[in-house]
Amino acid sequence: MSTTTCPDCGIEYGIGASPWCRDQHAGGVSGAHGDEMDYIDWNLGPEPIHITSRAQRAAIMRERGLREAIWHIPAPGSDQSPVTRSWDTPCAYTLENARILVSRQGERRDPDAGRLDSLQVGWETNPVKAFVKA
């Protein structure tokens, strides 16, 4: 196995390990997902079906003329729906809850003044960006 010695910390690490000292060059984790699964699907027909792979499920759906449900119905004369939106842009409710949670974690106590000094947290949209100001 080919290894490298980190010039900063001296740890010897190999292929698949992190190149960063901050995590002690720990081994990587594969993000690959296999085709196998094991569950009973109650929605592909009148009787439940034991599914053992994604390929099997896709084949059964193809045989029966089924497709994955997409609940996007555009308004007349438009390609957009008033009830669906892109998942990469959180709604105002979610952003406000996130702001509250981040602000809560951002509070720090000044031991000399005996007061709570909080951070200002805000959001920009398009694209969504968070900012924190002390």
C-alpha positions in Angstrom: 0.0 0.0 0.0 1.3 3.5 -0.9 1.6 5.8 2.1 2.5 9.4 2.7 3.9 11.0 5.8 2.4 14.3 6.8 5.1 17.0 6.9 3.1 18.9 9.7 2.2 16.2 12.2 4.4 13.2 11.1 1.4 10.8 10.9 1.8 8.2 8.1 -1.5 7.8 6.1 -2.6 6.0 3.0 -5.1 6.0 0.2 -8.6 6.8 1.4 -7.4 8.7 4.5 -8.1 12.3 5.1 -5.2 14.7 4.1 -6.0 17.0 7.1 -4.2 17.0 10.4 -7.3 18.3 12.2 -8.9 14.8 12.0 -5.7 12.8 12.6 -5.8 11.6 9.0 -8.7 9.2 9.7 -9.9 6.8 7.1 -12.6 7.9 4.7 -16.1 6.6 4.5 -17.7 5.4 1.3 -20.9 7.2 0.3 -21.9 4.5 -2.2 -25.2 2.9 -1.7 -26.0 -0.6 -3.0 -29.0 -1.7 -5.0 -30.2 -4.1 -2.3 -33.1 -3.4 0.0 -35.5 -5.5 1.9 -39.0 -4.3 2.6 -42.7 -5.0 1.8 -44.2 -2.4 -0.6 -48.0 -2.0 -0.1 -48.4 0.6 -2.9 -47.5 -1.3 -6.1 -50.7 -3.3 -6.4 -53.6 -4.9 -4.6 -51.4 -7.2 -2.7 -48.2 -6.4 -0.8 -44.9 -7.3 -2.6 -41.6 -8.2 -1.0 -38.9 -6.0 -2.6 -35.3 -7.0 -2.5 -33.6 -4.4 -4.8 -34.2 -1.1 -6.5 -33.9 -2.8 -9.9 -36.7 -5.2 -8.9 -38.9 -2.4 -7.8 -38.2 -0.4 -11.0 -39.0 -3.5 -13.1 -42.3 -4.1 -11.3 -43.3 -0.5 -11.7 -42.4 -0.7 -15.5 -44.5 -3.9 -15.9 -47.5 -2.3 -14.3 -47.1 1.1 -16.0 -46.5 2.9 -12.7 -44.2 5.8 -12.1 -43.0 7.7 -9.1 -45.5 10.3 -7.9 -44.6 13.9 -8.6 -47.0 16.3 -7.0 -46.2 19.3 -9.1 -49.3 20.5 -11.0 -48.5 23.9 -12.7 -51.0 26.7 -12.8 -52.8 27.2 -16.1 -50.5 29.1 -18.6 -47.4 28.6 -16.3 -44.8 26.0 -15.6 -44.9 26.8 -11.9 -47.2 25.6 -9.1 -48.3 27.9 -6.3 -48.0 25.0 -3.8 -44.6 23.6 -4.7 -41.2 25.2 -4.7 -37.5 24.3 -5.0 -36.1 22.4 -2.1 -32.8 24.3 -2.3 -34.5 27.5 -1.0 -35.9 27.2 2.5 -39.2 29.0 3.4 -39.3 32.0 5.7 -40.7 29.9 8.6 -37.6 27.6 8.4 -35.2 30.5 8.1 -36.7 32.2 11.1 -36.5 29.0 13.2 -32.9 28.5 12.1 -32.1 32.1 13.0 -33.5 31.6 16.5 -31.5 28.4 17.0 -28.3 29.9 15.8 -28.8 33.0 17.9 -29.4 30.8 21.0 -26.1 29.0 20.4 -24.4 32.2 19.6 -25.1 33.8 23.0 -22.1 34.2 25.2 -21.7 35.5 28.7 -19.2 38.3 29.4 -17.9 37.4 32.8 -16.6 40.9 33.6 -19.8 42.8 32.7 -22.2 40.1 33.9 -24.4 40.5 30.9 -25.4 38.4 28.0 -24.0 39.6 24.7 -25.7 38.0 21.7 -24.8 37.7 18.0 -26.8 39.2 15.2 -27.9 36.4 12.8 -29.6 37.0 9.4 -30.3 35.5 6.0 -30.1 36.6 2.4 -32.0 34.8 -0.3 -31.2 34.1 -3.9 -29.0 32.2 -3.2 -29.5 31.6 0.5 -26.6 32.8 2.6 -26.3 33.1 6.4 -24.4 35.7 8.1 -23.4 36.2 11.7 -22.2 39.6 13.2 -20.7 40.0 16.6 
